[in-house]
Structures are given as C-alpha cells and as structure tokens.
Amino acid sequence: MTEVVLYHHVQGLTDGVRSFADELREAGHTVHTPDVFDGRTFDTIEDGMAFARETGFGALLERGVAAADGIGPEVVYAGFSFGVMPAQQLAQTRPGAKGALLMYSCLPVSEFGDAWPGDVPAQVHGKDADPFFLEDLEAAQALVDSTDHAELFLYPGEEHLFADSSLPAYDAGASALLMAAIGIYGLMAYSVVQRTQELGVRMALGAQASNIRNMVIRQGMVLAGVGLVIGITGAFWLTRFLTGFLFGVKKWDPMAFILTPIFLCAVALLAVWVPARRATRVDPMSALRFE
C-alpha cells in the first residue's frame, strides 16, 4: 500500500520499534527502519540523550536524512520522538513526500522552512500529560493550524514512548488507537488514490471538482461507518462474554464505545478529504494516464 521510512526514538531501534514496523508491514505497507545509532540501544531516555549529545544531534540528523537517499521520494516519513527530526525535515523539504507521522514530538515548522507543504498530510500523536510532548505542543498546534492537511491526536496519560511494547512506558490501549489511526488513514487514502483514473474520467466528462470531492468523502465515510458499526457490535458482544471471565471488564465503557468511534471517524474524514482534494486538482488528462 504505502512505503514508510520509520525513524526510532532516542533509546534506539528497540524491539518495540521493530514490532511496530512489523505491524505496519502486516497491514501491507513497505517499511524501512534506519538505525542512526548503529545498533546501540539504551535502557533509559536519559542514557539515550547522553549518547545523542556526545555524538551530536546535528550529526545524527544528517545520518537520518542520508538514510533516505536510496529510497524513492514518494514515501511517508514517520518518527518517534527523537526520530521526528529527520522525519519532519524530509517531509517538509523533500519533493514528492506522501505524508508525515510525527509521534511523541513536533518541531516548529520554521526549523525546516517558511511553511508546511500544502500537499503533504501530517499526523501528530502524543499524550496530553507527557512532559516531553507538552514542550512541543505549541509547535504541534501551530503546524495543524497552518494547513488543512494536518491533525493532532492527543491521548490521556503521561507516558512518552507509549507505543513501544518493549518499554515500561508502553500503553496497549493508546498504542492500539495510534495503530488504528494510521491504518484507517492509510487504507482510506490508498482507496482514493486507486480511483484517480476514474475521477479523471468523471472530470473529463464535465463533473465539477466540488461534486467529485463530496462524492469521494461521502462514499469513504459510509465505508468507515459500516466498519465502525461492525466493530462496535462485535466489541459489545465480546465484552458481555468477557465479563464472566475477567475481573474489571465492564459491559459498557463510554471511552471505548463513544469516544473511540468519534476519534476513528475524524481520522477517516481526514484520510478521504486530503487525497480527494488533491485528486480534484489533477489535470484530467494526467489522471487518465494514471496507473
């Protein structure tokens, strides 16, 4: 589906980062995981930061950027915390970038240019009480406010590296939501891109760009809605079953049954809006030649 360059956090290319990459691969994505620490991993954030300071943040950033040289430009650049530096730089400055996934951190857009590229979608993920992410929250909000193609996802809690299953900070629930957001976005965006030729035919026959965009969004949200109904129904019956076996499992959890569907609907809407808007701006004759 999508080619992704995934940069590790300051504790290195841990088993948890590798596991996250494997989940993306299982979903059909091609994932590259550059190791800018040359095989070193660290038990704590403090130890990793000490190594980064000793080596030089600039030198490590250059390694990360150089690692993408042999990979085609039309990829999604993703980074965990420290890895946001090369991911964000490449997404902002490398022509052809398909998107950015900035997890646990976000730098001011001015670090790498005057503005965020108008045709590059971005997701920023972090916890609302994470002291590290709170330092970057203003920059994340500014990025999202500067473009229609970016979204900020905040999860409850204070853990920093919450999607790394090999670390004590791992939060299975938040990690599952993060993976769901990425998966839904990738699937919905891919489905729209695959229809580029069809949309080109419609536009060549005189269809208005606004009508095409609204049609794609409507159809995409119907598909997402069907998936949510099936998922909620399955989850409801599964929790009824589990209450008899596991202590603390409730039949009705507002967080799971109300907030989570709203969260995933927002992801699906952004996922169809961005590529639909981009597709309607393509010259019809170019779209007809799309493969």
C-alpha angles and dihedrals in degrees: 000000000000133000112228133190106204120194120201128233129252094281089064137241094330128181087257092057090047090050091051090051090049090054090054090049091051087055089058102264127131107232130192118194111194114200106216090174093061095235099319119132128180134213095222140029089241093057091048092049091050090054091047092051092048093048094040127252090235093054092048091048090053090051091052094049092045090052089067094053094093093047124084116260097239097084140110113252114215131179140178113220104297088025090062089080098070093031094055094042092052094044091051100041110026113087114233097030110158098202150316132247109195111186125189092349146045132188126213110272088234090069090077106020148332097283144358111272108264095223099046116093117214139192123197117196128187146132119267095228099036105125091210094050093044088064088059098038094097091053091047093051091047091053092050092046092051097061141031090224101067135078135189119218117196122190126194115257144053104255113122107198092034098153096055105101092195095062133074090240091066114131110191095195096050091042090054091051090049092051091046091052091051093044096048091046093050095046096046094045091047092051091054094047090052088058094056093110093048091050089049091055091050092050092046088055091055106269114154117246091233091054091049092049094048091048093052092047093047094049092045093051091048089055091048091047093053090050092050093049091051091045095047092047091050092046092049094053092041093054090050088055095045095050088076093055109031128054115232098021110130127207090223123035114172091201092056100038102038113020097040095055090047090051093049093045089055090051092049092049092053090044093058097034097059100049092037091055091046093048093053090055093056117103107256093231091053090049091052089058093049116122 
